[in-house]
């Protein structure tokens, strides 16, 4: 008698991909969920908040809400910073690529 083998999970694993860029840097990080990714982006924005504080009615201090912080920084008034941006999306984690035999 043998023990039953666990069946592989049919649902593919997902990761949230955060790509952020500016004039001098581009980073790509993976996160377990959208909330964590947005929190990471908001932490970055809070670290450079002084670059926009006081312009276009931007408050001197960033909001405590991560979504609001990101929206204020990257929102519609960012026309004076066209070289900065981010993408945040979910993607399926895929296993190793398929190997094709030579020949």
C-alpha positions in Angstrom: 0.0 0.0 0.0 1.4 3.4 -1.0 0.6 6.8 0.3 -1.3 9.1 -2.0 0.8 11.6 -3.8 -0.4 15.2 -3.4 -1.7 16.6 -6.6 0.0 19.7 -8.0 -2.0 22.8 -7.5 -3.7 23.5 -10.8 -3.8 27.3 -10.1 -0.6 28.9 -11.4 1.2 31.1 -8.8 1.2 34.8 -9.4 3.5 37.6 -8.4 3.0 41.3 -8.6 5.7 43.0 -10.7 6.6 46.6 -9.8 8.8 48.4 -12.4 9.8 51.9 -11.4 12.0 54.3 -13.3 13.4 57.8 -13.1 16.3 59.7 -14.8 19.0 57.8 -13.0 17.5 54.4 -12.0 15.2 51.6 -13.0 14.2 48.8 -10.6 12.0 45.8 -10.9 10.8 44.0 -7.8 8.4 41.1 -7.2 5.7 41.1 -4.5 3.2 38.6 -3.2 0.3 40.9 -3.6 -0.8 44.3 -4.9 -1.0 45.8 -1.4 2.6 45.0 -0.6 3.8 46.3 -4.0 1.9 49.5 -3.6 3.4 49.9 -0.1 6.9 49.5 -1.5 6.2 52.1 -4.1 4.7 54.5 -1.6 7.8 54.1 0.7 10.0 55.1 -2.2 7.8 58.1 -3.0 7.8 59.2 0.6 11.6 59.2 0.6 11.7 61.7 -2.3 8.5 63.7 -1.4 10.5 66.8 -1.0 11.0 67.0 -4.7 7.3 67.8 -5.2 6.2 69.2 -1.9 4.5 72.6 -2.3 4.1 72.4 -6.1 0.7 72.0 -7.8 -1.1 72.1 -4.4 1.0 69.1 -3.1 1.1 69.1 0.7 4.3 69.5 2.6 4.0 65.9 3.9 2.8 62.8 2.1 -0.5 61.2 3.1 -0.5 58.1 5.3 -2.5 56.2 2.7 -0.2 54.4 0.3 -2.6 54.7 -2.7 -3.1 58.4 -2.2 0.6 59.0 -1.8 1.3 57.2 -5.1 -1.5 59.0 -6.9 -0.4 62.4 -5.7 3.2 61.8 -6.8 2.5 60.1 -10.2 -0.9 61.6 -10.9 -2.0 64.0 -13.6 0.2 66.8 -12.5 3.3 64.9 -13.2 3.8 66.5 -16.7 6.8 68.3 -15.3 8.4 64.9 -14.6 7.9 62.9 -17.8 11.0 60.8 -17.1 9.6 59.2 -14.0 6.9 56.4 -13.9 5.9 53.0 -12.8 4.1 49.9 -13.9 2.4 47.5 -11.5 0.8 44.3 -12.7 0.2 40.7 -11.8 2.0 38.0 -13.8 2.0 34.2 -13.7 5.1 32.6 -12.3 6.3 30.1 -14.9 8.7 27.2 -14.3 11.9 26.7 -16.2 11.7 27.2 -19.9 11.2 24.2 -22.2 14.5 22.8 -23.5 14.6 21.8 -27.1 17.0 19.0 -27.9 19.8 20.0 -30.3 19.8 18.5 -33.7 
